[in-house]
Amino acid sequence: MSKKDKLYEYLDEVIHAKLDGKAKGLLYFYATVYNWSNNRPSYWSERSICAVTSMAPSTYQEKRKYLEDHGWIVVKNRGREITSLVGVKVGRNDPQYELNCWAKWHPYTQREDLDDFWNKVTDETTAFEVSDDLVLKLSKSPDTDAEVLWGVFENR
């Protein structure tokens, strides 16, 4: 698997993670400077990271700790005057994320809402629930239709 493929797969995990926005931005930074070819951590200094990400040092330290606590990065401190080594990995979602007002718009949350919606689809004119059997009968070949539909999304 190429470096770009690994980075793409990792960033796909990050984009769907339920994390604080600034922490997610910092995680994007760490992912892009991580050496994917050799699985080596980044070694940027705090000052350089703050300058590139436009974060105050106190915000950087807070968000770095947040990412460590949720398992998204591993930090190896090498001494007071030497930069830390930071490796990336797939961590856990923030359990407090759902308390934010925008959490309801997260793609995974919306997917659950859509599942609920389709489970409750009703025909407005006759007010009866449409069963899965009926939906499948309306399709000429449900298996083929589903494959074609997903193929369109995958080939984008």
DRENRO-914483 format. One line per field, with one value per residue (C-alpha): residue number from 1; x, y, z. Coordinates in nm, 3 decimals. Layout:
BEGIN
k	[NUM,...]
xx	[X,...]
yy	[Y,...]
zz	[Z,...]
END
This chain:
BEGIN
k	[1,2,3,4,5,6,7,8,9,10,11,12,13,14,15,16,17,18,19,20,21,22,23,24,25,26,27,28,29,30,31,32,33,34,35,36,37,38,39,40,41,42,43,44,45,46,47,48,49,50,51,52,53,54,55,56,57,58,59,60,61,62,63,64,65,66,67,68,69,70,71,72,73,74,75,76,77,78,79,80,81,82,83,84,85,86,87,88,89,90,91,92,93,94,95,96,97,98,99,100,101,102,103,104,105,106,107,108,109,110,111,112,113,114,115,116,117,118,119,120,121,122,123,124,125,126,127,128,129,130,131,132,133,134,135,136,137,138,139,140,141,142,143,144,145,146,147,148,149,150,151,152,153,154,155,156]
xx	[0.000,0.142,0.206,-0.087,-0.321,-0.229,-0.272,-0.607,-0.739,-0.626,-0.776,-1.104,-1.106,-1.024,-1.293,-1.560,-1.427,-1.638,-1.371,-1.322,-1.264,-0.930,-0.802,-0.910,-0.717,-0.409,-0.458,-0.473,-0.140,0.017,-0.117,0.031,0.379,0.385,0.629,0.385,0.649,0.861,0.600,0.809,0.664,0.693,0.935,0.818,0.873,0.582,0.668,0.672,0.342,0.181,0.302,0.181,-0.157,-0.219,-0.264,-0.154,0.086,-0.174,-0.436,-0.182,-0.095,-0.463,-0.553,-0.245,-0.340,-0.699,-0.575,-0.349,-0.634,-0.859,-0.588,-0.534,-0.166,0.127,0.384,0.736,0.899,1.272,1.377,1.322,1.511,1.451,1.133,0.883,0.814,0.445,0.291,-0.067,-0.314,-0.691,-0.840,-1.181,-1.462,-1.515,-1.805,-1.889,-1.923,-2.297,-2.355,-2.257,-2.534,-2.377,-2.343,-2.681,-2.532,-2.243,-2.258,-2.285,-2.561,-2.744,-2.708,-2.887,-3.157,-3.201,-3.229,-3.503,-3.672,-3.677,-3.798,-4.099,-4.182,-4.555,-4.775,-4.939,-5.246,-5.349,-5.167,-5.028,-4.672,-4.463,-4.296,-3.952,-4.116,-4.320,-4.017,-3.825,-4.117,-4.119,-3.762,-3.707,-3.391,-3.306,-2.960,-2.850,-3.009,-2.824,-2.491,-2.540,-2.636,-2.333,-2.111,-2.205,-2.093,-1.774,-1.668,-1.699]
yy	[0.000,0.339,0.632,0.823,0.527,0.492,0.865,0.865,0.572,0.731,1.071,0.897,0.764,1.111,1.288,1.057,1.066,1.246,1.482,1.845,2.059,2.211,1.873,1.725,2.000,1.916,1.548,1.630,1.808,1.513,1.273,1.475,1.502,1.139,0.927,0.670,0.500,0.396,0.423,0.687,0.956,1.327,1.538,1.895,2.137,2.286,2.634,2.518,2.334,2.638,2.861,2.627,2.546,2.900,2.774,2.937,2.717,2.667,2.555,2.324,2.161,2.121,1.963,1.741,1.610,1.560,1.351,1.148,1.085,0.960,0.737,0.919,1.000,0.855,1.102,1.016,1.300,1.302,1.580,1.945,2.094,1.811,1.781,1.508,1.221,1.197,0.893,0.866,0.582,0.529,0.621,0.654,0.901,1.168,1.054,1.422,1.494,1.422,1.710,1.964,2.130,2.030,1.661,1.587,1.674,1.428,1.183,0.880,1.042,1.136,0.781,0.656,0.921,0.810,0.447,0.547,0.753,0.468,0.226,0.453,0.535,0.561,0.618,0.954,0.889,0.561,0.598,0.247,0.152,0.030,-0.297,-0.403,-0.683,-0.432,-0.213,-0.516,-0.624,-0.282,-0.335,-0.561,-0.711,-0.573,-0.730,-0.590,-0.250,-0.218,-0.315,-0.060,0.211,0.152,0.123,0.478,0.608,0.404,0.521,0.892]
zz	[0.000,-0.095,0.137,-0.016,0.028,0.395,0.453,0.270,0.473,0.797,0.712,0.626,0.984,1.116,0.916,1.057,1.413,1.669,1.803,1.898,1.586,1.686,1.801,1.469,1.287,1.491,1.413,1.040,1.080,1.260,0.996,0.709,0.865,0.982,0.778,0.636,0.420,0.718,0.997,1.173,1.401,1.334,1.533,1.476,1.763,1.953,1.823,1.461,1.502,1.667,1.382,1.106,1.266,1.400,1.756,2.076,2.277,2.552,2.295,2.131,2.464,2.554,2.218,2.212,2.558,2.435,2.139,2.367,2.612,2.331,2.186,1.853,1.907,2.097,2.229,2.335,2.524,2.468,2.705,2.784,2.490,2.241,2.034,2.113,1.876,1.783,1.617,1.491,1.536,1.531,1.865,2.030,1.975,2.238,2.459,2.524,2.150,2.146,2.389,2.121,1.921,1.588,1.677,1.519,1.177,1.199,0.905,1.134,1.335,1.016,0.887,1.200,1.148,0.786,0.893,1.138,0.868,0.616,0.881,0.936,0.574,0.525,0.225,0.297,0.078,0.236,0.570,0.579,0.651,0.362,0.452,0.335,0.135,-0.063,-0.131,-0.256,-0.479,-0.647,-0.762,-1.061,-0.913,-0.568,-0.549,-0.884,-0.816,-0.486,-0.648,-0.926,-0.677,-0.454,-0.761,-0.858,-0.517,-0.508,-0.855,-0.775]
END
